[in-house]
Amino acid sequence: MPLKKRIAIFASGSGSNAQKIMEHFNKHPDAEVALILCNNPSAYVIQRADNFEIPSHVFDKYEFTKTDTILKLLKSMEIDLIVLAGFLWLIPENLLKAFPNQIINIHPALLPKYGGKGMYGDRVHQAVLDNKETESGITIHFVNENFDDGEIIHQSRYRIDKNDDIEMIKFKGQQLEHLHYPKVVENLVKKMKSL
């Protein structure tokens, strides 16, 4: 019986995308979410991890950027793929080197538009509205040393109607995120297993 691929999810907040991925891989034959990592001790994603009996680890900026603690933890747990789900910090070089093309992120716009430092969450949606865009969407991409700059894996788009407010376009975007992110993770896992 082949071993399951092991996924670690980094999240900073509520963790709705993390929830969808945990649900998707709960009792999945090929992969499992093995660890949740969070830089916010009060984030709801930690409770979500507990609900699935998945271990979580909370860390601070110093531990993340100046030590090898996180890297050692990921290696000790034999993590194969790192999924960022609403995680806002830049990934340090030690993790990028240890996990080449094994770290992915989701962004709530059609990159390269509305990406880069400081562009996350409602800030992205507000910029889209301010520029009177007629469509927006989501981008899933590999992570490199720059914000929102890695190779694009998947994009999906939705239409913005003239009466849409920020809550509506956020809702439309989240529907796409929840639909596509688990499937993209699964496709990457399948590619890994076939190598």
Contact map, one row per residue, 1 for C-alpha under 8 A:
111000000000000000000000000000000000000000000000000000000000000000000000000000000000000000000000000000000000000000000000000000000000000000000000000000000000000000000000000000000000000000000000000
111100000000000000000000000000000000000000000000000000000000000000000000000000000000000000000000000000000000000000000000000000000000000000000000000000000000000000000000000000000000000000000000000
111110000000000000000000000001000000000000000000000000000000000000000000000000000000000000000000000000000000000000000000000000000000000000000000000000000000000000000000000000000000000000000000000
011111000000000000000000000011110000000000000000000000000000000000000000000000000000000000000000000000000000000000000000000000000000000000000000000000000000000000000000000000000000000000000000000
001111100000000000000000000001110000000000000000000000000000000000000000000000111000000000000000000000000000000000000000000000000000000000000000000000000000000000000000000000000000000000001000100
000111110000000000000000000000111100000000000000000000000000000000000000000001111000000000000000000000000000000000000000000000000000000000000000000000000000000000000000000000000000000000000000000
000011111000000000000000000000111110000000000000000000000000000000000000000000111110000000000000000000000000000000000000000000000000000000000000000000000000000000000000000000000000000000000000000
000001111100000000000000000000001111100000000000000000000000000000000000010000111110000000000000000000000000000000000000000000000000000000000000000000000000000000000000000000000000000000000000000
000000111110000001000000000000001011100000000000000000000000000000000000000000000111100000000000000000000000000000000000000000000000000000000000000000000000000000000000000000000000000000000000000
000000011111000000000000000000000001110000000000000000000000000000000000000000000111111000000000000000000000000000000000000000000000000000000000000000000000000000000000000000000000000000000000000
000000001111101001000000000000000001111000001000000000000000000000000000000000000001111000000000000000000000000000000000000000000000000000000000000000000000000000000000000000000000000000000000000
000000000111111000000000000000000000011100101000000000000000000000000000000000000000111100000000000000000000000000000000000000000000000000000000000000000000000000000000000000000000000000000000000
000000000011111000000000000000000000000100111000000000000000000000000000000000000000011000000000000000000000000000000000000000000000000000000000000000000000000000000000000000000000000000000000000
000000000001111100000000000000000000000000111000000000000000000000000000000000000000000000000000000000000000000000000000000000000000000000000000000000000000000000000000000000000000000000000000000
000000000011111111100000000000000000000000111001000000000000000000000000000000000000110000000000000000000000000000000000000000000000000000000000000000000000000000000000000000000000000000000000000
000000000000011111110000000000000000000000001000000000000000000000000000000000000000000000000000000000000000000000000000000000000000000000000000000000000000000000000000000000000100000000000000000
000000000000001111111000000000000000000000000000000000000000000000000000000000000000110000000000000000000000000000000000000000000000000000000000000000000000000000000000000000001100100000000000000
000000001010001111111100000000000000000000001000000000000000000000000000000000000000100000000000000000000000000000000000000000000000000000000000000000000000000000000000000000000000000000000000000
000000000000001111111110000000000000000000001001100000000000000000000000000000000000000000000000000000000000000000000000000000000000000000000000000000000000000000000000000000000000000000000000000
000000000000000111111111000000000000000000000000000000000000000000000000000000000000000000000000000000000000000000000000000000000000000000000000000000000000000000000000000000000100010000000000000
000000000000000011111111100000001000000000000000000000000000000000000000000000000000000000000000000000000000000000000000000000000000000000000000000000000000000000000000000000000000110000000000000
000000000000000001111111110000011000000000000000000100000000000000000000000000000000000000000000000000000000000000000000000000000000000000000000000000000000000000000000000000000000000000000000000
000000000000000000111111110000000000000000000000000000000000000000000000000000000000000000000000000000000000000000000000000000000000000000000000000000000000000000000000000000000000000000000000000
000000000000000000011111110100000000000000000000000000000000000000000000000000000000000000000000000000000000000000000000000000000000000000000000000000000000000000000000000000000000010000000000000
000000000000000000001111111100111000000000000000000000000000000000000000000000000000000000000000000000000000000000000000000000000000000000000000000000000000000000000000000000000000000000000000000
000000000000000000000111111100011000000000000000000000000000000000000000000000000000000000000000000000000000000000000000000000000000000000000000000000000000000000000000000000000000000000000000000
000000000000000000000000111110010000000000000000000000000000000000000000000000000000000000000000000000000000000000000000000000000000000000000000000000000000000000000000000000000000000000000000000
000000000000000000000001111111110000000000000000000000000000000000000000000000000000000000000000000000000000000000000000000000000000000000000000000000000000000000000000000000000000000000000000000
000100000000000000000000001111100000000000000000000000000000000000000000000000000000000000000000000000000000000000000000000000000000000000000000000000000000000000000000000000000000000000000000000
001110000000000000000000000111110000000000000000000000000000000000000000000000000000000000000000000000000000000000000000000000000000000000000000000000000000000000000000000000000000000000001100000
000111100000000000000000100111111000000000000000000000000000000000000000000000000000000000000000000000000000000000000000000000000000000000000000000000000000000000000000000000000000000001001000000
000111100000000000000100111101111100000000000000000000000000000000000000000000000000000000000000000000000000000000000000000000000000000000000000000000000000000000000000000000000000000000000000000
000001111000000000001100110000111111000000000000000001000000000000000000000000000000000000000000000000000000000000000000000000000000000000000000000000000000000000000000000000000000000000000000000
000001110000000000000000000000011111000000000000000001100000000000000000000010100000000000000000000000000000000000000000000000000000000000000000000000000000000000000000000000000000000000000000000
000000111000000000000000000000001111100000000000000001111000000000000000000000000000000000000000000000000000000000000000000000000000000000000000000000000000000000000000000000000000000000000000000
000000011110000000000000000000001111110000000100100001111000000000000000000000000000000000000000000000000000000000000000000000000000000000000000000000000000000000000000000000000000000000000000000
000000011110000000000000000000000011111000000000000000011110000000000000000000000000000000000000000000000000000000000000000000000000000000000000000000000000000000000000000000000000000000000000000
000000000111000000000000000000000001111110101100000000011110000000000000000000000000000000000000000000000000000000000000000000000000000000000000000000000000000000000000000000000000000000000000000
000000000011000000000000000000000000111110000000000000000111100000000000000000000000000000000000000000000000000000000000000000000000000000000000000000000000000000000000000000000000000000000000000
000000000001100000000000000000000000011111100000000000000111000000000000000000000000000000000000000000000000000000000000000000000000000000000000000000000000000000000000000000000000000000000000000
000000000000000000000000000000000000011111100100000000000100000000000000000000000000000000000000000000000000000000000000000000000000000000000000000000000000000000000000000000000000000000000000000
000000000000000000000000000000000000000111110100000000000000000000000000000000000000000000000000000000000000000000000000000000000000000000000000000000000000000000000000000000000000000000000000000
000000000001111000000000000000000000010111111110000000000000000000000000000000000000000000000000000000000000000000000000000000000000000000000000000000000000000000000000000000000000000000000000000
000000000000111000000000000000000000000001111111000000000000000000000000000000000000000000000000000000000000000000000000000000000000000000000000000000000000000000000000000000000000000000000000000
000000000011111101100000000000000000010000111111100000000000000000000000000000000000000000000000000000000000000000000000000000000000000000000000000000000000000000000000000000000000000000000000000
000000000000000000000000000000000001010011111111110000010000000000000000000000000000000000000000000000000000000000000000000000000000000000000000000000000000000000000000000000000000000000000000000
000000000000000000000000000000000000000000111111111000000000000000000000000000000000000000000000000000000000000000000000000000000000000000000000000000000000000000000000000000000000000000000000000
000000000000001000100000000000000000000000011111111100000000000000000000000000000000000000000000000000000000000000000000000000000000000000000000000000000000000000000000000000000000000000000000000
000000000000000000100000000000000001000000001111111111110000000000000000000000000000000000000000000000000000000000000000000000000000000000000000000000000000000000000000000000000000000000000000000
000000000000000000000000000000000000000000000111111111110000000000000000000000000000000000000000000000000000000000000000000000000000000000000000000000000000000000000000000000000000000000000000000
000000000000000000000000000000000000000000000011111111000000000000000000000000000000000000000000000000000000000000000000000000000000000000000000000000000000000000000000000000000000000000000000000
000000000000000000000100000000000000000000000001111111000000000000000000000000000000000000000000000000000000000000000000000000000000000000000000000000000000000000000000000000000000000000000000000
000000000000000000000000000000000000000000000000111111100000000000000000000000000000000000000000000000000000000000000000000000000000000000000000000000000000000000000000000000000000000000000000000
000000000000000000000000000000001111000000000000111111110000000000000000000000000000000000000000000000000000000000000000000000000000000000000000000000000000000000000000000000000000000000000000000
000000000000000000000000000000000111000000000000110011111000000000000000000000000000000000000000000000000000000000000000000000000000000000000000000000000000000000000000000000000000000000000000000
000000000000000000000000000000000011110000000100110001111100000000000000000000000000000000000000000000000000000000000000000000000000000000000000000000000000000000000000000000000000000000000000000
000000000000000000000000000000000011110000000000000000111110000000000000000000000000000000000000000000000000000000000000000000000000000000000000000000000000000000000000000000000000000000000000000
000000000000000000000000000000000000111110000000000000011111000000000000000000000000000000000000000000000000000000000000000000000000000000000000000000000000000000000000000000000000000000000000000
000000000000000000000000000000000000111100000000000000001111101100000000000000000000000000000000000000000000000000000000000000000000000000000000000000000000000000000000000000000000000000000000000
000000000000000000000000000000000000001100000000000000000111111100000000000000000000000000000000000000000000000000000000000000000000000000000000000000000000000000000000000000000000000000000000000
000000000000000000000000000000000000001000000000000000000011111111000000000000000000000000000000000000000000000000000000000000000000000000000000000000000000000000000000000000000000000000000000000
000000000000000000000000000000000000000000000000000000000001111111100000000000000000000000000000000000000000000000000000000000000000000000000000000000000000000000000000000000000000000000000000000
000000000000000000000000000000000000000000000000000000000011111111111100000000000000000000000000000000000000000000000000000000000000000000000000000000000000000000000000000000000000000000000000000
000000000000000000000000000000000000000000000000000000000011111111111100000000000000000000010000000000000000000000000000000000000000000000000000000000000000000000000000000000000000000000000000000
000000000000000000000000000000000000000000000000000000000000111111100000000000000000000000010000000000000000000000000000000000000000000000000000000000000000000000000000000000000000000000000000000
000000000000000000000000000000000000000000000000000000000000111111110000000000000000000000000000000000000000000000000000000000000000000000000000000000000000000000000000000000000000000000000000000
000000000000000000000000000000000000000000000000000000000000011111111100000000000000000000000000000000000000000000000000000000000000000000000000000000000000000000000000000000000000000000000000000
000000000000000000000000000000000000000000000000000000000000001101111111000000000000000000000100000000000000000000000000000000000000000000000000000000000000000000000000000000000000000000000000000
000000000000000000000000000000000000000000000000000000000000001100111111100000000000000000000000000000000000000000000000000000000000000000000000000000000000000000000000000000000000000000000000000
000000000000000000000000000000000000000000000000000000000000001100111111110000000000000000000000000000000000000000000000000000000000000000000000000000000000000000000000000000000000000000000000000
000000000000000000000000000000000000000000000000000000000000000000011111111000000000000000000110010000000000000000000000000000000000000000000000000000000000000000000000000000000000000000000000000
000000000000000000000000000000000000000000000000000000000000000000011111111100000000000000000000000000000000000000000000000000000000000000000000000000000000000000000000000000000000000000000000000
000000000000000000000000000000000000000000000000000000000000000000001111111110000000000000000000000000000000000000000000000000000000000000000000000000000000000000000000000000000000000000000000000
000000010000000000000000000000000000000000000000000000000000000000000111111111100000000000000000000000000000000000000000000000000000000000000000000000000000000000000000000000000000000000000000000
000000000000000000000000000000000000000000000000000000000000000000000011111111100000000000000000000000000000000000000000000000000000000000000000000000000000000000000000000000000000000000000000000
000000000000000000000000000000000000000000000000000000000000000000000001111111100000000000000000000000000000000000000000000000000000000000000000000000000000000000000000000000000000000000000000000
000000000000000000000000000000000100000000000000000000000000000000000000111111100000000000000000000000000000000000000000000000000000000000000000000000000000000000000000000000000000000000000000000
000001000000000000000000000000000000000000000000000000000000000000000000011111110000000000000000000000000000000000000000000000000000000000000000000000000000000000000000000000000000000000000000000
000011110000000000000000000000000100000000000000000000000000000000000000011111111100000000000000000000000000000000000000000000000000000000000000000000000000000000000000000000000000000000000000000
000011110000000000000000000000000000000000000000000000000000000000000000000001111100000000000000000001000000000000000000000000000000000000000000000000000000000000000000000000000000000000000000000
000011110000000000000000000000000000000000000000000000000000000000000000000000111110000000000000001001100000000000000000000000000000000000000000000000000000000000000000000000000000000000001000000
000000111100000000000000000000000000000000000000000000000000000000000000000000111111000000000000000001110000000000000000000000000000000000000000000000000000000000000000000000000000000000000000000
000000111100000000000000000000000000000000000000000000000000000000000000000000001111100000000000000000111000000000000000000000000000000000000000000000000000000000000000000000000000000010000000000
000000001110000000000000000000000000000000000000000000000000000000000000000000000111111000000000000000111100000000000000000000000000000000000000000000000000000000000000000000000000000000000000000
000000001111001011000000000000000000000000000000000000000000000000000000000000000011111000000000000000001100000000000000000000000000000000000000000000000000000000000000000000000000000000000000000
000000000111101010000000000000000000000000000000000000000000000000000000000000000001111100000000000000000100000000000000000000000000000000000000000000000000000000000000000000000000000000000000000
000000000111100000000000000000000000000000000000000000000000000000000000000000000001111110000000000000000000000000000000000000000000000000000000000000000000000000000000000000000000000000000000000
000000000001000000000000000000000000000000000000000000000000000000000000000000000000011111000000000000000000000000000001000000000000000000000000000000000000000000000000000000000000000000000000000
000000000000000000000000000000000000000000000000000000000000000000000000000000000000001111100000000000000000000000000000000000000000000000000000000000000000000000000000000000000000000000000000000
000000000000000000000000000000000000000000000000000000000000000000000000000000000000000111110000000000000000000000000000000000000000000000000000111000000000000000000000000000000000000000000000000
000000000000000000000000000000000000000000000000000000000000000000000000000000000000000011111011000000000000000000000000000000000000000000000011100000000000000000000000000000000000000000000000000
000000000000000000000000000000000000000000000000000000000000000110000000000000000000000001111111000000000000000000000000000000000000000000000000100000000000000000000000000000000000000000000000000
000000000000000000000000000000000000000000000000000000000000000000000000000000000000000000111111100000000000000000000000000000000000000000000000100000000000000000000000000000000000000000000000000
000000000000000000000000000000000000000000000000000000000000000000010010000000000000000000011111110000000000000000000000000000000000000000000000000000000000000000000000000000000000000000000000000
000000000000000000000000000000000000000000000000000000000000000000000010000000000000000000111111111000000000000000000000000000000000000000000000000000000000000000000000000000000000000000000000000
000000000000000000000000000000000000000000000000000000000000000000000000000000000000000000111111111100100000000000000000000000000000000000000011100000000000000000000000000000000000000000000000000
000000000000000000000000000000000000000000000000000000000000000000000000000000000000000000001111111100000000000000000000000000000000000000000000000000000000000000000000000000000000000000000000000
000000000000000000000000000000000000000000000000000000000000000000000010000000000000000000000111111100000000000000000000000000000000000000000000000000000000000000000000000000000000000000000000000
000000000000000000000000000000000000000000000000000000000000000000000000000000001000000000000011111111100000000000000000000000000000000000000000000000000000000000000000000000000000000000000000000
000000000000000000000000000000000000000000000000000000000000000000000000000000000000000000000001111111100000000000000000000000000000000000000000000000000000000000000000000000000000000000000000000
000000000000000000000000000000000000000000000000000000000000000000000000000000000000000000000000001111110000000000000000000000000000000000000110000000000000000000000000000000000000000000000000000
000000000000000000000000000000000000000000000000000000000000000000000000000000011100000000000000001111110000000000000000000000000000000000000100000000000000000000000000000000000000000000000000000
000000000000000000000000000000000000000000000000000000000000000000000000000000001111000000000001001111111000000000000000000000000000000000000110000000000000000000000000000000000000000000000000000
000000000000000000000000000000000000000000000000000000000000000000000000000000000111000000000000000011111100000000000000000000000000000000011110000000000000000000000000000000000000000000000000000
000000000000000000000000000000000000000000000000000000000000000000000000000000000011100000000000000000111110000000000000000000000000000000011110000000000000000000000000000000000000000000000000000
000000000000000000000000000000000000000000000000000000000000000000000000000000000001110000000000000000011111000000000000000000000000000001111000000000000000000000000000000000001000100000000000000
000000000000000000000000000000000000000000000000000000000000000000000000000000000000000000000000000000001111111000100001000000000000000001110000000100000000000000000000000000000000000000000000000
000000000000000000000000000000000000000000000000000000000000000000000000000000000000000000000000000000000111110000000001100110000000000011100000000000000000000000000000000010000000000000000000000
000000000000000000000000000000000000000000000000000000000000000000000000000000000000000000000000000000000011111011100000000110000000000111100000000000000000000000000000000000000000000000000000000
000000000000000000000000000000000000000000000000000000000000000000000000000000000000000000000000000000000011111111000000000000000000000111100000000000000011100000000000000000000000000000000000000
000000000000000000000000000000000000000000000000000000000000000000000000000000000000000000000000000000000010111111100000000000000000000001100000000100000000000000000000000000000000000000000000000
000000000000000000000000000000000000000000000000000000000000000000000000000000000000000000000000000000000000011111100000000000000000000000000000000110000000000000000000000000000000000000000000000
000000000000000000000000000000000000000000000000000000000000000000000000000000000000000000000000000000000000111111100000000000000000000000000000000000000000000000000000000000000000000000000000000
000000000000000000000000000000000000000000000000000000000000000000000000000000000000000000000000000000000000111111110010000100110000000000000000000000000000000000000000000000000000000000000000000
000000000000000000000000000000000000000000000000000000000000000000000000000000000000000000000000000000000010101111111011000100000000000000000000001110000000000000000000000000000000000000000000000
000000000000000000000000000000000000000000000000000000000000000000000000000000000000000000000000000000000000000001111110000000000000000000000000011110000000000000000000000000000000000000000000000
000000000000000000000000000000000000000000000000000000000000000000000000000000000000000000000000000000000000000000111110000000000000000000000000001000000000000000000000000000000000000000000000000
000000000000000000000000000000000000000000000000000000000000000000000000000000000000000000000000000000000000000000011111001000000000000000000000000000000000000000000000000000000000000000000000000
000000000000000000000000000000000000000000000000000000000000000000000000000000000000000000000000000000000000000001111111101100000000000000000000000000000000000000000000000000000000000000000000000
000000000000000000000000000000000000000000000000000000000000000000000000000000000000000100000000000000000011000000100111111100000000000000000000000000000000000000000000000000000000000000000000000
000000000000000000000000000000000000000000000000000000000000000000000000000000000000000000000000000000000001000000000011111110000000000000000000000000000000000000000000000000000000000000000000000
000000000000000000000000000000000000000000000000000000000000000000000000000000000000000000000000000000000000000000000001111111000000000000000000000000000000000000000100010000000000000000000000000
000000000000000000000000000000000000000000000000000000000000000000000000000000000000000000000000000000000000000000000111111111100000000000000000000000000000000000000000000000000000000000000000000
000000000000000000000000000000000000000000000000000000000000000000000000000000000000000000000000000000000001100001100011111111110000000000000000000000000000000000000000000000000000000000000000000
000000000000000000000000000000000000000000000000000000000000000000000000000000000000000000000000000000000001100000000000111111111000000000000000000000000000000000000100110000000000000000000000000
000000000000000000000000000000000000000000000000000000000000000000000000000000000000000000000000000000000000000000000000011111111100000000000000000000000000000000000100000000000000000000000000000
000000000000000000000000000000000000000000000000000000000000000000000000000000000000000000000000000000000000000001000000001111111110000000000000000000000000000000000000000000000000000000000000000
000000000000000000000000000000000000000000000000000000000000000000000000000000000000000000000000000000000000000001000000000111111111100100000000000000000000000000000000000000000000000000000000000
000000000000000000000000000000000000000000000000000000000000000000000000000000000000000000000000000000000000000000000000000011111111100000000000000000000000000000001100000000000000000000000000000
000000000000000000000000000000000000000000000000000000000000000000000000000000000000000000000000000000000000000000000000000001111111100000000000000000000000000000000000000000000000000000000000000
000000000000000000000000000000000000000000000000000000000000000000000000000000000000000000000000000000000000000000000000000000111111100000000000000000000000000000000000000000000000000000000000000
000000000000000000000000000000000000000000000000000000000000000000000000000000000000000000000000000000000000000000000000000000011111110000000000000000000000000000000000000000000000000000000000000
000000000000000000000000000000000000000000000000000000000000000000000000000000000000000000000000000000000000000000000000000000011111111100000000000000000000000100000000000000000000000000000000000
000000000000000000000000000000000000000000000000000000000000000000000000000000000000000000000000000000000000000000000000000000000001111100000000000000000000001111000000000000000000000000000000000
000000000000000000000000000000000000000000000000000000000000000000000000000000000000000000000000000000000000000000000000000000000000111110000000000000000000111100000000000000000000000000000000000
000000000000000000000000000000000000000000000000000000000000000000000000000000000000000000000000000000000000110000000000000000010000111111000000000000000000111100000000000010000000000000000000000
000000000000000000000000000000000000000000000000000000000000000000000000000000000000000000000000000000000001110000000000000000000000001111100000000000000011110000000000000010010000000000000000000
000000000000000000000000000000000000000000000000000000000000000000000000000000000000000000000000000000000111111000000000000000000000000111110000000000000011100000000000000010011000000000000000000
000000000000000000000000000000000000000000000000000000000000000000000000000000000000000000000000000000000111111000000000000000000000000011111000000000011111000000000000000000000000000000000000000
000000000000000000000000000000000000000000000000000000000000000000000000000000000000000000000000000000011110000000000000000000000000000001111100000000011110000000000000000000000000100000000000000
000000000000000000000000000000000000000000000000000000000000000000000000000000000000000000000000000000011100000000000000000000000000000000111110000101111100000000000000000000000000000000000000000
000000000000000000000000000000000000000000000000000000000000000000000000000000000000000000000000000011111000000000000000000000000000000000011111000001111000000000000000000000000000000000000000000
000000000000000000000000000000000000000000000000000000000000000000000000000000000000000000100001000010111000000000000000000000000000000000001111111111100000000000000000000000000000000000000000000
000000000000000000000000000000000000000000000000000000000000000000000000000000000000000000100001000000000000000000000000000000000000000000000111111011000000000000000000000000000000000000000000000
000000000000000000000000000000000000000000000000000000000000000000000000000000000000000001111001000000000000000000000000000000000000000000000011111000000000000000000000000000000000000000000000000
000000000000000000000000000000000000000000000000000000000000000000000000000000000000000001000000000000000000000000010000000000000000000000000011111111000000000000000000000000000000000000000000000
000000000000000000000000000000000000000000000000000000000000000000000000000000000000000001000000000000000000000000111000000000000000000000000011111110000000000000000000000000000000000000000000000
000000000000000000000000000000000000000000000000000000000000000000000000000000000000000000000000000000000010001100110000000000000000000000001010011111000000000000000000000000000000000000000000000
000000000000000000000000000000000000000000000000000000000000000000000000000000000000000000000000000000000000000100110000000000000000000000000011011111100000000000000000000000000000000000000000000
000000000000000000000000000000000000000000000000000000000000000000000000000000000000000000000000000000000000000000000000000000000000000000001111010111110000000000000000000000000000000000000000000
000000000000000000000000000000000000000000000000000000000000000000000000000000000000000000000000000000000000000000000000000000000000000000001110000011111000000000000000000000000000000000000000000
000000000000000000000000000000000000000000000000000000000000000000000000000000000000000000000000000000000000000000000000000000000000000000111100000001111110000000000000000000000000000000000000000
000000000000000000000000000000000000000000000000000000000000000000000000000000000000000000000000000000000000000000000000000000000000000000111100000000111110000000000000000000000000000000000000000
000000000000000000000000000000000000000000000000000000000000000000000000000000000000000000000000000000000000000000000000000000000000000000111000000000011111000000000000000000000000000100000000000
000000000000000000000000000000000000000000000000000000000000000000000000000000000000000000000000000000000000010000000000000000000000000011110000000000011111100000000000000000000000000000000000000
000000000000000000000000000000000000000000000000000000000000000000000000000000000000000000000000000000000000010000000000000000000000000011100000000000000111110000000000000000010000000000000000000
000000000000000000000000000000000000000000000000000000000000000000000000000000000000000000000000000000000000010000000000000000000000001111000000000000000011111000000000000000010000000000000000000
000000000000000000000000000000000000000000000000000000000000000000000000000000000000000000000000000000000000000000000000000000000000001110000000000000000001111100000000000110000000000000000000000
000000000000000000000000000000000000000000000000000000000000000000000000000000000000000000000000000000000000000000000000000000000000011100000000000000000000111110000000000000000000000000000000000
000000000000000000000000000000000000000000000000000000000000000000000000000000000000000000000000000000000000000000000000000000000000111100000000000000000000011111010000100000000000000000000000000
000000000000000000000000000000000000000000000000000000000000000000000000000000000000000000000000000000000000000000000000000000000000010000000000000000000000001111110000000000000000000000000000000
000000000000000000000000000000000000000000000000000000000000000000000000000000000000000000000000000000000000000000000000000000000000010000000000000000000000000111110000000000000000000000000000000
000000000000000000000000000000000000000000000000000000000000000000000000000000000000000000000000000000000000000000000000000000000000000000000000000000000000000011111000000000000000000000000000000
000000000000000000000000000000000000000000000000000000000000000000000000000000000000000000000000000000000000000000000000000000000000000000000000000000000000000111111111100000000000000000000000000
000000000000000000000000000000000000000000000000000000000000000000000000000000000000000000000000000000000000000000000000000000001000000000000000000000000000000000111111100000000000000000000000000
000000000000000000000000000000000000000000000000000000000000000000000000000000000000000000000000000000000000000000000000010011001000000000000000000000000000000000011111110000000000000000000000000
000000000000000000000000000000000000000000000000000000000000000000000000000000000000000000000000000000000000000000000000000000000000000000000000000000000000000000011111111000000000000000000000000
000000000000000000000000000000000000000000000000000000000000000000000000000000000000000000000000000000000000000000000000000000000000000000000000000000000000000000011111111100000000000000000000000
000000000000000000000000000000000000000000000000000000000000000000000000000000000000000000000000000000000000000000000000000010000000000000000000000000000000000100011111111110000000000000000000000
000000000000000000000000000000000000000000000000000000000000000000000000000000000000000000000000000000000000000000000000010010000000000000000000000000000000000000000111111111000000000000000000000
000000000000000000000000000000000000000000000000000000000000000000000000000000000000000000000000000000000000000000000000000000000000000000000000000000000000000000000011111111100000000000000000000
000000000000000000000000000000000000000000000000000000000000000000000000000000000000000000000000000000000000000000000000000000000000000000000000000000000000010000000001111111110000000000000000000
000000000000000000000000000000000000000000000000000000000000000000000000000000000000000000000000000000000001000000000000000000000000000111000000000000000000010000000000111111111000000000000000000
000000000000000000000000000000000000000000000000000000000000000000000000000000000000000000000000000000000000000000000000000000000000000000000000000000000000000000000000011111111100000000000000000
000000000000000000000000000000000000000000000000000000000000000000000000000000000000000000000000000000000000000000000000000000000000000000000000000000000000000000000000001111111110000000000000000
000000000000000000000000000000000000000000000000000000000000000000000000000000000000000000000000000000000000000000000000000000000000000011000000000000000001100000000000000111111111000000000000000
000000000000000010000000000000000000000000000000000000000000000000000000000000000000000000000000000000000100000000000000000000000000000001000000000000000000000000000000000011111111100000000000000
000000000000000110010000000000000000000000000000000000000000000000000000000000000000000000000000000000000000000000000000000000000000000000000000000000000000000000000000000001111111110000000000000
000000000000000000000000000000000000000000000000000000000000000000000000000000000000000000000000000000000000000000000000000000000000000000000000000000000000000000000000000000111111111000000000000
000000000000000000000000000000000000000000000000000000000000000000000000000000000000000000000000000000000000000000000000000000000000000000000000000000000000000000000000000000011111111100000000000
000000000000000010001000000000000000000000000000000000000000000000000000000000000000000000000000000000000100000000000000000000000000000000010000000000000000000000000000000000001111111110000000000
000000000000000000011001000000000000000000000000000000000000000000000000000000000000000000000000000000000000000000000000000000000000000000000000000000000000000000000000000000000111111111000000000
000000000000000000000000000000000000000000000000000000000000000000000000000000000000000000000000000000000000000000000000000000000000000000000000000000000000000000000000000000000011111111100000000
000000000000000000000000000000000000000000000000000000000000000000000000000000000000000000000000000000000000000000000000000000000000000000000000000000000100000000000000000000000001111111110000000
000000000000000000000000000000000000000000000000000000000000000000000000000000000010000000000000000000000000000000000000000000000000000000000000000000000000000000000000000000000000111111111000000
000000000000000000000000000000100000000000000000000000000000000000000000000000000000000000000000000000000000000000000000000000000000000000000000000000000000000000000000000000000000011111111100000
000000000000000000000000000000000000000000000000000000000000000000000000000000000000000000000000000000000000000000000000000000000000000000000000000000000000000000000000000000000000001111111110000
000000000000000000000000000000000000000000000000000000000000000000000000000000000000000000000000000000000000000000000000000000000000000000000000000000000000000000000000000000000000000111111111000
000010000000000000000000000001100000000000000000000000000000000000000000000000001000000000000000000000000000000000000000000000000000000000000000000000000000000000000000000000000000000011111111100
000000000000000000000000000001000000000000000000000000000000000000000000000000000000000000000000000000000000000000000000000000000000000000000000000000000000000000000000000000000000000001111111110
000000000000000000000000000000000000000000000000000000000000000000000000000000000000000000000000000000000000000000000000000000000000000000000000000000000000000000000000000000000000000000111111111
000000000000000000000000000000000000000000000000000000000000000000000000000000000000000000000000000000000000000000000000000000000000000000000000000000000000000000000000000000000000000000011111111
000010000000000000000000000000000000000000000000000000000000000000000000000000000000000000000000000000000000000000000000000000000000000000000000000000000000000000000000000000000000000000001111111
000000000000000000000000000000000000000000000000000000000000000000000000000000000000000000000000000000000000000000000000000000000000000000000000000000000000000000000000000000000000000000000111111
000000000000000000000000000000000000000000000000000000000000000000000000000000000000000000000000000000000000000000000000000000000000000000000000000000000000000000000000000000000000000000000011111
